[in-house]
Amino acid sequence: MPAKTWKSELAGRLPEELDREIDLFEGQIALRKQGKMDERLFAETRLRRGVYGQRYDNGLRDDGTGPKPLAFPCGELTKGPDTVWDAPGMQRIKIPYGKMSAEQLDMMADLAEELSDAILHVTTRQDIQLHFVHIEDTPDMHRRLASVGITTREACGNSVRNITACQFAGVCNDESFDVTPYAEAMTRFLLGHPDVQEFGRKFKIAFSGCDDHPCGLVTFHDLGAVGFVEDGKRYFKVVVGGGLGAVPVVAKVLAEKCPEEELLPLTQAVSRVFARLGEKQSRARARIKFLMQKFGIDELRRLVEEERKLLREDPRWTDYLSHLSATDEEPLRPGGPLALDGAPATFRAWAETNLRPQAQDGYYVATVTLPLGDFSSDQARVLADLARRYTGDTLRCTVEQNVALRWVSGADALALWEALDAAGLGAPGAGTIADPTSCPGTDTCKLGISSSRGLTGELRKRLTVLADDPVTRPLHVKTSGCFNSCGQHHVADIGFLGVSRNVGGRKVPHFNVVLGGQWTENAKSYGLVVGAVPSKSAPEAVEVLTRAYQEGREGDESFQAWVQRIGKGTIRKLLEPVSKAPSYEEDPSYYRDWGDPREYGTGDLGVGECAGEIVPWVEFGLTTSEQEQYEAQDLYDAGQHQAAAAKAFASMVTAAAALVRHLAGQVRDEPSDVVAAFRRHLVDTELFFDPFVKGKFADYFFRAFERRKFETDDPEAVHALLDEARLFLEASHACYQRLGATPPPSAAGLIQPAAE
């Protein structure tokens, strides 16, 4: 008798469409293994089901734990007819607006334990990710998830990603109305919809029930909807074209007053315009924010309005409005007052930061703090059991990588915390400076430059004391391992962005320090880089900044206002003592990243002469470029936007000229000559080319040259140019590191003498 399989075990129990999708994916895996399916096509196929490749060059942590080094990323095949994947990858699981049931959490705990490393990871988009998953196991994983109402369809790829929403929706004291049923309806309407299958890149949507708080973070989404009520009727302010990534853009208002019945057709019209007119060839410019920049918000609005008129009526646009209560939650236990008298001090500390009163008397939202967004399969089962006991199916993942339990009776809060604490989940500090956010960084991401998780783990140890101070407690610290901003560093009070530097011929992990971002008011404004510090000095940088803020703030001045008042020049001086890495001989620990015992990277040491080191001219050029960028930021802060734009472009010319001279000798300082030589010697030869970004940083330079008169006074456009200049400089540093102090013969053979 044939052995039972999950396919046979779950036959007839899965939604027909999902069952068919999973069978199709299983067949595509078999075809790819047989070499009968193109890898490029298969890559998009698996990504649309949330199956990612994963990095394996990061070694073990200092304590011997962590990811083990394996030779190949998921998706690379060996030669021959019996091909198999050589290493596991990552499975992203969509959790619409973060809501999950106890049964679903139990299932994911089982899958993490059986098919992964027994760790569940909460992302900044309210997803759950499992790492070290073998691709052969994913079809059965998808079947088991589908059996509890979860799909991984369109968890990645050129599609509508997981739709996020405020974790307090429906229980918030300040919301206009509960946006949960609208997020649910949008999720169901767009999943697999033919109008969202032809995008050039991903499309992210978020909901918020108010303008004031950050919970929805709509300003950096491709489409955001903020609910409000006027004359007793529900409306949404709809914004489009936001995004973080390498160069952040604030979303623009598409519709100030969209009636609730028009929300889905308006989104469908936006999707069709994006699918038809959005970039398809260059992935670097294939987000809707670039379409908005190309046409302007007024023309984009006109295009969407015209598209809306052409849409065929769809009953799904409004059917859900007749049963908005379908997503309502009911308390499991009677509400009651929160009893703090006589309670342990540790519970009172937790209650102060991790319990938030609901709009409903006697009930609270309890936020479970998850260091680095991780919790074990055993802890997941504890959470599921506690939900069954105290709250029902009201669990929600948060955008700050925690889990919230809603409808906790005040009378049950102490018992709930005691159970959480016994499971290692009772730490206080949720949403404070002691609860920093991080992307995966070099642990598992192929794009990671510096160890964001390693740094964030260290920050968690050191920042607890700052959470005790009411001045620094509300600050947000966020870390990204590369320029893509998955850790949302642009909207943090203090953000870190992973970069690399050469010190004495060796690579040293660094982080750019980003200040001036605003987390509140749906992430209202974005910060700028003020300088770079060695990775090992980043915790000291936070201490320097917070101490200066504590001592120098005026009245109840916010951190953003303080940064703006004292200026980035003053802040750079504050950071100077922690901005320089010691020599390798003085302290080799600076040449290793957090949590990694290996050297970050080595190169040939410079040859000393006359008690000094010979420094290649290119390094002086890159340093000058950085100084010019600081001057551009100071001009920007002073409101001199045109001058700031011109200085930012000048910094790009300086960096490009430094690389050209390093390779090909002299080049005239005229921007046109530098651009031509840079294109010929570094872009056409692909010496500047980075396979992860497809040359987009060079495009930043070329576009800046095309619009070099810089007559704009638009602060946002100049802000974007400053970001682009910084990224171009980082790419120039990376290019120089790849070339080495002496360009390799292969590079020399590709270049021609520069124009005289």
C-alpha positions in Angstrom: 0.0 0.0 0.0 1.5 3.4 -1.0 2.7 5.6 1.9 0.5 8.5 2.8 1.6 11.9 1.6 0.4 15.3 2.5 -1.1 15.6 -0.9 -3.3 12.5 -0.3 -3.8 13.4 3.3 -5.3 16.8 2.5 -7.1 15.7 -0.7 -10.4 17.4 -1.0 -9.8 19.7 2.0 -8.1 22.6 0.3 -9.6 25.4 -1.7 -9.7 24.1 -5.3 -7.8 27.1 -6.7 -5.0 26.9 -4.2 -4.8 23.1 -4.6 -4.4 23.5 -8.3 -1.7 26.2 -7.8 0.3 24.1 -5.5 0.2 21.1 -7.8 1.3 23.3 -10.7 4.3 24.6 -8.6 5.3 21.0 -7.7 5.3 20.1 -11.4 7.4 23.2 -12.2 10.0 22.2 -9.6 10.2 18.8 -11.3 10.6 20.4 -14.7 13.4 22.7 -13.5 15.2 19.8 -11.9 15.1 18.0 -15.2 16.4 21.1 -17.0 13.2 21.5 -18.9 12.3 24.9 -17.5 14.3 28.1 -17.9 15.8 29.2 -14.6 14.8 32.8 -15.2 11.2 31.8 -15.6 11.3 29.4 -12.7 12.9 32.1 -10.5 9.8 34.4 -10.9 7.6 31.3 -10.5 9.0 30.4 -7.1 9.3 34.0 -5.9 5.6 34.5 -6.6 5.0 31.7 -4.1 7.4 33.3 -1.5 10.3 30.9 -2.1 13.6 32.8 -1.9 17.2 32.0 -2.2 19.4 32.6 0.8 22.9 33.6 1.6 25.4 31.2 3.1 28.8 33.0 3.2 28.3 34.4 6.7 29.6 31.6 8.9 28.8 30.7 12.5 28.3 33.3 15.2 30.8 33.8 18.0 28.8 31.5 20.2 28.7 28.8 17.6 25.1 29.2 16.7 23.5 30.8 13.7 23.4 29.9 10.0 25.9 27.2 8.9 28.0 28.0 5.8 26.8 26.0 2.7 28.1 26.2 -0.7 25.2 27.2 -2.9 22.1 29.4 -2.6 18.7 27.8 -3.1 17.8 27.7 -6.8 21.3 26.8 -8.1 21.4 23.4 -9.7 24.1 20.9 -10.2 24.9 19.4 -13.6 23.3 16.2 -14.8 19.9 14.6 -15.1 19.3 14.0 -11.4 19.7 17.6 -10.3 18.9 18.7 -6.8 19.1 21.9 -4.9 22.3 22.1 -2.9 21.1 24.3 0.0 17.9 25.4 1.6 16.4 28.8 1.2 13.7 31.0 2.8 9.9 30.7 2.7 7.9 33.9 3.1 4.3 33.4 4.4 1.7 36.1 3.8 -0.2 37.2 6.9 -2.7 39.8 5.6 -2.6 42.8 7.9 -0.8 40.6 10.3 -3.8 38.8 11.7 -3.4 35.1 12.5 -5.3 32.5 14.4 -4.0 30.2 17.1 -4.5 27.2 14.7 -2.5 29.0 12.0 0.3 29.8 14.5 0.4 26.2 15.6 0.7 25.1 12.0 3.6 27.5 11.3 5.3 26.3 14.5 5.1 22.7 13.3 6.5 23.6 9.9 9.3 25.6 11.5 10.3 22.7 13.6 10.0 20.0 10.9 11.2 21.8 7.8 13.2 24.8 9.0 15.5 25.7 12.0 12.6 26.0 14.5 12.6 29.8 14.3 9.7 32.0 13.1 10.7 35.5 12.0 8.3 38.4 11.9 9.0 40.9 9.1 8.4 44.7 8.9 5.5 43.8 6.5 3.7 41.7 9.0 4.7 38.5 7.3 6.2 35.3 8.8 9.4 33.9 7.3 11.0 30.5 7.8 14.6 30.1 6.9 16.7 27.0 5.8 13.8 25.5 4.0 14.5 23.0 1.2 12.6 23.8 -2.0 11.5 20.1 -2.3 9.6 20.6 0.9 7.7 23.8 -0.1 4.8 22.2 -2.0 3.8 20.2 1.1 4.4 23.2 3.2 2.1 25.2 1.0 -0.6 22.5 1.3 -0.4 22.4 5.1 -0.6 26.2 5.2 -3.6 26.2 2.9 -5.4 23.7 5.2 -5.5 26.4 7.8 -6.4 29.3 5.4 -3.0 30.6 4.5 -1.5 31.1 1.1 2.0 32.1 0.1 0.8 33.2 -3.4 2.3 36.6 -4.4 4.3 36.8 -1.2 7.1 38.0 -3.5 7.7 38.6 -7.1 6.3 41.3 -9.4 3.0 41.4 -7.6 0.9 43.0 -4.9 2.8 42.1 -1.7 1.2 41.4 1.7 -1.2 44.2 2.5 -0.4 45.8 5.9 -2.6 47.7 8.4 -2.4 49.2 11.8 -2.2 46.4 14.4 -4.6 48.4 16.6 -7.3 48.7 13.9 -10.7 48.1 15.5 -9.5 48.7 19.1 -7.7 52.0 18.8 -8.9 55.0 20.8 -8.0 57.5 18.0 -9.1 55.8 14.8 -11.8 57.1 12.5 -13.1 53.6 11.9 -11.8 50.0 11.7 -9.9 49.6 8.5 -9.6 45.8 8.9 -12.5 44.8 6.7 -11.2 47.0 3.9 -7.8 45.5 4.1 -9.3 42.1 4.0 -11.5 42.9 1.0 -8.5 44.4 -0.8 -6.4 41.3 -0.1 -9.1 39.0 -1.5 -9.9 41.2 -4.5 -6.3 41.6 -5.7 -5.0 38.1 -5.0 -4.5 36.5 -8.4 -6.4 39.3 -10.1 -5.4 39.5 -13.8 -4.8 43.3 -13.6 -2.0 42.8 -11.2 0.0 40.1 -13.0 1.9 42.3 -15.5 3.8 44.6 -13.1 7.5 45.5 -13.7 8.2 45.3 -9.9 6.4 44.8 -6.6 3.5 46.9 -5.4 2.9 47.5 -1.6 -0.3 48.7 0.0 -1.0 49.8 3.5 -4.1 51.0 5.5 -4.3 53.4 8.4 -7.3 54.5 10.5 -5.8 57.9 11.3 -3.2 60.5 10.1 -1.5 61.0 13.4 0.1 57.8 14.4 2.7 55.7 12.6 0.9 52.3 12.7 -0.1 52.3 9.0 3.1 54.0 7.6 1.2 54.8 4.4 3.6 57.5 3.2 6.2 55.1 2.0 3.9 52.7 0.2 3.0 52.4 -3.5 -0.6 52.9 -2.4 -1.9 53.9 1.0 -5.4 54.5 2.3 -6.1 56.6 5.4 -9.7 56.3 6.7 -11.8 59.3 7.9 -15.4 60.2 8.4 -17.2 63.2 7.1 -20.9 63.9 7.7 -21.4 60.4 8.9 -20.0 58.8 5.7 -16.7 56.8 5.4 -14.0 58.0 3.1 -10.3 57.3 2.4 -7.5 59.7 1.6 -5.6 57.6 -1.0 -1.9 58.3 -1.7 0.4 56.8 -4.3 4.0 56.6 -5.3 5.7 56.3 -1.9 8.7 54.1 -1.2 11.8 53.7 0.8 14.5 51.7 -0.9 17.7 53.4 -2.0 16.1 56.8 -2.6 13.0 57.3 -0.5 9.9 59.1 -1.9 6.9 60.4 0.1 3.6 59.3 -1.4 1.4 62.0 -3.0 -2.3 62.4 -2.6 -4.2 60.8 -5.5 -7.7 61.2 -4.0 -8.4 63.5 -1.0 -11.9 62.0 -0.5 -12.4 58.5 -2.0 -15.8 57.1 -0.9 -15.6 53.6 0.6 -17.4 52.1 -2.4 -14.8 53.5 -4.8 -11.7 52.2 -2.9 -11.4 48.9 -4.8 -12.2 50.2 -8.3 -9.8 53.1 -7.8 -7.0 50.6 -6.7 -7.8 48.5 -9.7 -7.5 51.5 -12.0 -4.1 52.4 -10.4 -2.9 48.9 -11.0 -3.9 48.9 -14.6 -2.1 52.2 -15.2 1.0 50.9 -13.5 0.9 47.6 -15.4 0.5 49.4 -18.7 2.9 52.4 -18.3 5.3 51.3 -15.6 8.9 50.5 -16.5 9.5 46.9 -17.6 13.1 46.8 -18.7 15.0 48.6 -15.9 14.1 47.1 -12.6 15.8 50.0 -10.9 13.0 52.3 -12.1 10.1 49.9 -12.2 8.2 51.1 -9.1 5.2 53.4 -9.4 7.1 56.2 -7.7 9.1 56.6 -10.9 5.9 56.6 -12.9 4.7 59.4 -10.7 8.0 61.3 -11.2 7.7 60.8 -14.9 4.2 62.1 -15.3 3.6 64.2 -12.2 0.8 63.5 -9.7 -1.8 65.6 -11.7 -1.2 63.7 -14.9 -1.1 60.4 -13.1 -4.4 61.3 -11.4 -5.9 62.0 -14.8 -4.7 58.7 -16.2 -6.2 56.8 -13.3 -9.5 58.7 -13.6 -9.7 57.8 -17.3 -8.8 54.2 -16.6 -11.6 54.1 -13.9 -14.2 55.1 -16.5 -13.2 52.1 -18.7 -13.5 49.5 -16.0 -16.3 46.9 -16.2 -18.6 46.8 -13.1 -17.5 44.2 -10.6 -19.9 43.2 -7.8 -16.8 42.5 -5.6 -16.2 46.3 -5.4 -19.0 46.7 -3.0 -20.4 43.3 -1.9 -18.2 43.3 1.2 -19.7 46.6 2.4 -22.9 44.9 3.4 -21.0 42.7 6.0 -18.2 44.8 7.3 -18.7 43.2 10.7 -17.4 39.9 9.3 -13.9 40.8 10.6 -15.1 42.0 14.0 -13.5 40.4 17.0 -15.3 39.4 20.2 -13.6 39.2 23.6 -13.2 35.7 25.1 -13.3 36.9 28.7 -15.0 39.7 30.6 -13.0 43.0 30.8 -11.7 44.2 34.0 -9.4 46.8 35.6 -5.6 46.4 35.5 -4.4 45.5 39.0 -0.9 47.0 39.6 -0.9 47.3 43.4 1.2 44.6 44.8 2.3 43.3 41.4 6.0 42.6 40.8 8.1 45.5 39.6 9.0 43.5 36.5 5.3 43.2 35.6 4.7 46.9 36.2 7.7 47.8 33.9 6.3 45.5 31.2 2.8 46.9 31.6 4.1 50.5 31.2 5.5 49.8 27.7 3.8 46.6 26.4 0.1 47.2 27.5 -2.0 49.7 25.6 -5.6 50.4 26.6 -8.2 49.6 24.0 -11.1 51.8 23.0 -13.2 49.1 24.8 -13.2 49.6 28.6 -11.4 46.9 30.6 -9.4 45.6 27.6 -5.8 46.0 26.5 -3.5 45.2 23.6 -0.5 43.2 24.9 2.6 43.5 22.7 5.0 40.6 22.9 8.6 41.9 22.4 10.5 39.6 20.0 14.2 40.3 19.8 15.2 40.7 16.1 11.6 39.6 15.3 12.5 36.0 16.1 10.6 33.5 18.3 11.0 29.7 18.5 8.4 27.1 17.5 7.9 26.3 21.2 7.3 29.9 22.0 4.9 30.1 19.1 2.9 27.3 20.6 2.9 29.1 23.9 1.4 32.2 22.2 -1.2 30.1 20.5 -2.2 28.4 23.8 -2.4 31.8 25.6 -4.6 33.1 22.8 -7.0 30.2 23.2 -7.0 30.8 27.0 -7.3 34.6 27.2 -8.1 36.4 23.9 -9.3 34.1 21.1 -8.0 34.4 17.6 -6.8 38.0 17.9 -3.0 37.7 17.3 -1.4 40.2 15.0 2.1 40.6 13.7 3.4 44.2 13.9 5.5 46.3 11.5 8.0 46.6 14.4 8.6 42.8 14.3 6.6 41.9 17.4 3.3 40.1 18.0 0.3 41.7 19.6 -2.5 40.0 21.6 -5.7 42.0 21.5 -8.7 41.9 23.9 -6.6 41.1 27.0 -8.7 41.7 30.0 -7.0 43.9 32.6 -7.9 41.2 35.1 -5.9 38.6 33.2 -2.9 40.8 32.4 -0.7 39.6 35.2 -1.4 35.9 34.6 -0.7 36.4 30.9 2.6 38.1 31.6 3.7 35.4 34.0 3.1 32.8 31.3 4.9 34.9 28.7 7.8 35.5 31.0 8.1 31.8 31.8 8.5 31.2 28.0 11.1 33.9 27.6 8.6 36.4 26.1 8.0 38.8 29.0 10.6 41.5 28.1 9.4 45.1 28.4 10.3 48.0 26.1 8.0 47.4 23.1 8.0 50.3 20.7 10.8 52.1 22.7 14.5 52.7 22.0 15.2 49.3 23.6 13.2 47.6 20.8 15.2 48.3 17.6 14.2 46.9 14.2 16.5 45.1 11.8 16.4 43.6 8.4 18.1 40.1 7.9 21.3 41.7 6.7 24.3 39.5 6.1 22.8 36.6 8.1 20.7 35.4 5.2 20.2 38.2 2.6 22.3 38.1 -0.6 22.4 41.9 -0.6 23.7 42.4 2.9 26.8 44.5 3.3 27.1 44.8 7.1 25.5 42.7 9.8 22.4 44.6 10.7 21.1 41.8 12.9 24.4 41.6 14.7 24.5 45.3 15.4 20.8 45.4 16.4 21.4 42.5 18.8 24.2 44.5 20.4 22.1 47.6 20.6 19.3 45.7 22.4 21.8 44.9 25.2 23.1 48.5 25.5 20.0 50.6 25.0 17.8 49.2 27.8 19.1 51.9 30.2 17.9 54.6 27.7 14.4 53.1 27.9 14.3 54.1 31.5 14.6 57.8 30.6 11.4 59.4 29.4 13.4 61.7 27.1 15.0 58.9 25.1 12.4 56.2 25.6 10.2 57.1 22.6 13.1 57.2 20.1 13.2 54.6 17.4 16.4 52.9 16.1 16.3 50.9 12.9 19.0 49.1 11.0 19.4 48.0 7.4 22.2 45.9 6.1 22.3 47.6 2.7 20.8 50.6 0.8 17.4 48.9 0.2 16.0 50.1 3.6 14.2 46.9 4.5 14.9 47.9 8.1 13.2 51.2 7.4 16.2 53.2 8.6 15.0 56.3 6.7 12.1 56.9 9.1 13.9 56.2 12.4 15.1 58.8 14.8 18.5 57.1 14.5 18.9 54.9 11.5 21.9 52.7 10.3 22.6 51.7 6.7 25.3 49.1 6.1 28.3 50.1 4.0 32.0 49.1 3.6 35.2 51.1 3.8 38.9 50.5 3.2 41.2 51.2 6.1 44.9 50.5 5.5 44.2 48.1 2.7 41.6 46.1 4.6 37.8 46.2 4.4 36.0 47.4 7.5 32.3 47.0 8.0 30.7 50.4 8.5 27.2 51.9 8.9 26.0 55.2 7.6 24.2 57.2 10.3 20.8 58.5 9.1 19.1 61.2 11.2 16.1 63.4 10.8 13.5 60.7 10.0 10.0 60.9 11.5 8.2 57.7 12.6 5.0 59.5 13.8 2.2 60.8 11.5 2.5 57.7 9.3 6.2 58.2 8.8 5.9 61.8 7.8 9.5 62.6 6.8 12.7 60.8 5.9 16.2 61.3 7.2 19.6 61.9 5.5 23.0 60.4 6.0 25.2 62.5 8.3 28.3 60.3 8.2 29.7 56.8 8.5 31.0 55.0 11.6 32.7 51.6 11.9 30.2 48.9 12.7 31.9 48.3 16.1 31.5 52.0 16.9 27.8 52.2 16.1 26.6 51.6 19.7 28.8 54.4 20.9 27.4 56.6 18.2 23.9 56.1 19.6 25.2 56.8 23.1 26.9 60.0 21.9 23.8 61.2 20.1 21.3 60.4 22.9 23.5 61.9 25.5 23.9 65.2 23.5 20.1 65.2 23.0 19.4 64.7 26.7 21.7 67.5 27.7 20.9 69.9 24.9 17.2 69.7 24.1 15.1 72.8 24.8 11.9 72.2 26.7 10.0 69.2 25.2 11.9 69.5 21.9 11.6 66.3 19.8 14.7 64.5 18.5 13.9 65.6 14.9 13.6 69.3 16.0 16.8 69.0 18.0 18.7 67.6 15.0 17.3 70.3 12.7 18.2 73.1 15.2 21.8 72.2 15.9 22.5 71.2 12.3 24.2 68.2 10.7 27.6 69.9 10.8 27.4 70.0 14.6 26.3 66.4 14.7 29.2 65.3 12.5 31.6 66.9 15.0 29.8 65.0 17.8 30.4 61.8 15.9 34.1 62.5 15.0 35.5 60.6 18.0 33.7 57.4 17.0 34.0 57.8 13.2 37.5 56.4 12.6 38.5 52.8 12.8 41.9 52.1 14.5 44.6 50.3 12.6 44.4 46.5 12.3 47.4 46.2 14.7 45.7 48.4 17.3 42.4 46.6 17.3 41.6 43.7 14.9 38.1 43.4 16.2 37.0 46.4 14.1 37.9 44.2 11.0 35.2 41.7 12.0 31.5 42.2 11.9 29.1 41.7 14.8 28.6 38.0 15.5 31.1 36.8 12.9 34.5 35.5 14.0 36.1 35.8 10.6 37.7 38.9 9.2 35.3 41.0 7.2 37.6 41.2 4.3 41.3 41.6 3.6 43.5 43.3 1.0 47.1 44.0 0.5 48.5 46.4 3.1 50.0 49.7 1.8 53.8 49.9 1.7 55.1 52.4 4.4 57.5 55.1 3.4 59.1 57.9 5.5 57.1 56.7 8.5 53.9 57.2 6.6 51.7 55.2 4.3 51.3 55.7 0.6 47.7 56.6 0.1 46.3 56.2 -3.5 45.0 59.5 -4.9 41.6 57.9 -5.4 41.1 57.7 -1.7 41.6 61.5 -1.4 39.1 61.9 -4.2 36.4 59.8 -2.5 37.0 61.6 0.8 36.6 65.0 -0.9 33.4 63.7 -2.5 32.1 62.8 1.0 33.0 66.3 2.3 31.2 67.9 -0.6 28.1 65.9 0.3 28.3 67.1 3.9 28.4 70.7 2.5 25.4 69.9 0.3 23.5 68.7 3.4 24.3 71.9 5.3 23.1 74.0 2.4 19.9 71.9 2.2 19.3 72.4 6.0 19.8 76.2 5.4 17.0 76.2 2.8 19.5 76.8 -0.1 18.1 74.0 -2.2 19.5 74.9 -5.6 23.0 75.4 -4.1 22.6 72.0 -2.3 21.7 70.3 -5.5 24.6 71.8 -7.4 27.0 70.7 -4.6 25.6 67.2 -4.5 26.1 66.8 -8.2 29.7 68.2 -7.8 30.3 65.4 -5.2 29.3 62.8 -7.8 31.7 64.4 -10.4 34.5 64.3 -7.8 33.9 60.6 -7.0 33.6 59.6 -10.7 36.8 61.6 -11.6 38.6 59.8 -8.8 37.8 56.4 -10.2 38.6 57.4 -13.8 42.0 58.7 -12.8 42.7 55.6 -10.8 42.1 53.5 -13.9 43.1 55.7 -16.8 45.2 58.6 -15.6 44.2 62.3 -16.1 40.8 63.6 -17.1 39.7 67.1 -17.4 37.5 68.4 -14.5 34.7 69.5 -16.9 31.6 67.5 -15.9 31.0 66.5 -19.5 34.5 65.0 -19.8 34.2 63.2 -16.5 30.8 61.7 -17.5 32.1 60.6 -20.9 35.2 59.0 -19.4 33.3 57.4 -16.5 30.9 55.9 -19.0 33.7 54.6 -21.2 36.1 53.3 -18.6 33.7 52.1 -15.8 30.2 51.6 -17.2 30.8 50.2 -20.6 33.4 47.9 -19.2 31.1 46.9 -16.4 33.8 47.6 -13.8 31.3 49.8 -11.9 28.5 47.3 -12.6 26.9 45.7 -9.5 24.7 42.7 -10.4 22.3 43.4 -7.5 21.4 46.9 -8.6 21.9 46.5 -12.3 23.9 49.7 -12.7 21.3 52.0 -11.3 23.8 54.1 -9.2 25.6 55.0 -12.4 22.2 56.0 -13.9 21.8 58.4 -10.9 25.0 60.2 -12.0 24.0 60.4 -15.6 20.6 61.7 -14.8 22.0 64.3 -12.5 24.3 65.4 -15.3 21.4 65.8 -17.7 19.5 68.1 -15.3 22.7 69.8 -13.9 21.3 73.4 -14.1 19.4 72.6 -10.9 16.9 75.4 -11.0 14.4 73.6 -8.7 13.5 74.8 -5.3 11.5 71.6 -4.6 12.9 70.3 -1.2 11.8 66.7 -2.0 13.5 66.6 -5.4 16.7 67.9 -3.8 16.4 65.5 -0.9 16.2 62.7 -3.5 19.3 64.0 -5.3 21.2 64.1 -2.0 20.3 60.4 -1.4 21.3 59.5 -5.0 24.6 61.3 -4.5 25.3 59.3 -1.3 24.4 56.0 -3.0 26.7 56.9 -5.9 29.5 57.5 -3.5 28.9 54.2 -1.7 29.0 52.5 -5.1 32.2 54.2 -5.9 33.7 53.0 -2.6 32.6 49.5 -3.5 34.0 49.7 -7.0 37.4 50.9 -5.6 37.4 48.0 -3.2 36.7 45.5 -6.0 39.5 47.1 -8.1 42.0 47.3 -5.3 44.6 49.9 -4.7 46.3 48.8 -7.9 43.8 48.0 -10.7 44.0 44.4 -11.8 45.5 43.6 -15.2 42.0 42.6 -16.4 40.9 46.1 -15.8 43.9 47.7 -17.3 43.4 45.7 -20.5 39.8 47.1 -20.9 40.5 50.8 -20.6 41.7 53.4 -23.0 43.7 56.5 -22.1 41.4 59.3 -20.8 40.7 62.4 -22.8 43.3 65.1 -22.3 
